[in-house]
Amino acid sequence: MKKRIPALILTLCLLLSTAAYAAAPSSDERMRGVWVSSVFNLDYPAKPTTDAAALRKQADTVLDNVQSLGLNTVFLQVHPSTDALYPSKIYPWSRFLTGSVGTAPAGGFDPLRYWIDGAHARGLELHAWLNPYRVTTGKKAEWDALPASHPAKQHADWVVPYNGNYYWNPGIPGVVDLLESGVREILDNYPDVDGIHMDDYFYPGTTFDDTAAYSTYGGGLNLADWRRANVNTLVSRIDTLVHQKNPNASFGISPSGVWENRSADPRGSATSGGNPSYSKAYADTLTWIRQGMVDYVCPQIYWYIGQSAADYAVLTDWWANAVKGTDVKLYIGEAAYKYGDPSQAAAWQTPGELTRHLQLSATRAEVSGNIFFSYGSLRDKGTVASEIRTYYASQPTAPETTPTPPATDDKSAQLAGMTSYLHTLALFLQSILR
């Protein structure tokens, strides 16, 4: 009977100290993220609607499910194609949100505000995900349907058609200014957003017709280096802007999983495919890392372990080496959408492949977590969702010792002191009961 009382006290102290520590998430916590796509209504909303109640309900369902899976970060696509999922003075409302370009949700509903508040209420981070250069996704008919007030119609000479769609020309200085202003608007209007995120869509291809801009602005560089310099300029300016506006926010990019194949560049990976971002999209991630132009990179390593052309393990090690010795964090993008898809290789049909990815990532000191594409794959495929939930349930969510945050007022000082006292008491009681 005497041992039950100390044991009860110990349990209460551990619970209280854990709760107090959980109130201040550690920056060292591993990334457990998911991309929530709005383009083509892949994830949110399930179909376009102006009904604010329906949009709220869907957001709540996604956030509840994300929390239940043991994830901690949502990357919400708020600029799917030169449009917005929030009230903007620069971009029109997205057709993927309400069904038509420029049409707002009913009742003044602001989806981004709701997602940020909802994520934070559940202890999740919310990052605004942007697709910088894409203007259309539906071929020429979509372009023709854009209103005259659309920024791409206002600056049609800044836009280039490519494979039936339309893209901003990265070599036009005004394009950089426009894209920067869009990010500034988010940071000004949503100062509690946790980050700005860009995906891998930069130049859409090598035959992009930017001859006129190159003649004007090329500055003596060869075409490929000039294109990479244009992307670097955008990345550098967004990085500077994010940290000027919100030092607590992060800025990162998810490039293609293959920077370049070693056969084309000795710095590249021992791979033989993967649509290399350095030569195809003109995204020089190694320069971003070396010059500290991003807080993190999340290469989309969408292959299985042992795949001959592009091995998940080989690429993870290549990227780990790329960030080694820098302060740029490395997250690994995971192809959850391939899991259980009968059109994919046999490895994706085998339970445990994704767990093996997470286990391998955890053994690499340079890897700070994983991000899954996309939410719909976790929602629709019970096996992959179960695998993720099971894996994360077995893992600590933060380091064993979390520094007590600095006190900002008397109450927080008291909380910090109580947290420290309870944690110390729990450890003491634990030691004497062994």
Salt bridges, closest charged atoms under 4 A:
ASP60 OD1 - ARG122 NH2 3.46
ASP64 OD1 - ARG122 NE 2.72
ASP117 OD1 - ARG113 NH2 2.91
GLU125 OE1 - HIS127 NE2 2.83
GLU142 OE1 - ARG95 NH2 3.20
ASP144 OD1 - LYS140 NZ 3.02
ASP177 OD1 - ARG237 NH2 2.70
GLU180 OE1 - ARG237 NH2 2.53
ASP188 OD1 - LYS245 NZ 2.83
ASP192 OD2 - ARG113 NH2 2.55
ASP194 OD2 - HIS120 NE2 2.68
ASP210 OD1 - ARG227 NH2 2.85
ASP225 OD1 - ARG228 NH2 2.98
ASP239 OD1 - HIS243 ND1 3.21
ASP265 OD2 - ARG267 NH2 2.95
ASP295 OD2 - HIS243 NE2 2.76
ASP317 OD1 - ARG364 NE 2.60
GLU334 OE1 - HIS357 ND1 2.90
GLU353 OE1 - ARG356 NH2 3.24
GLU353 OE2 - HIS357 NE2 2.69
ASP380 OD1 - ARG379 NE 2.81
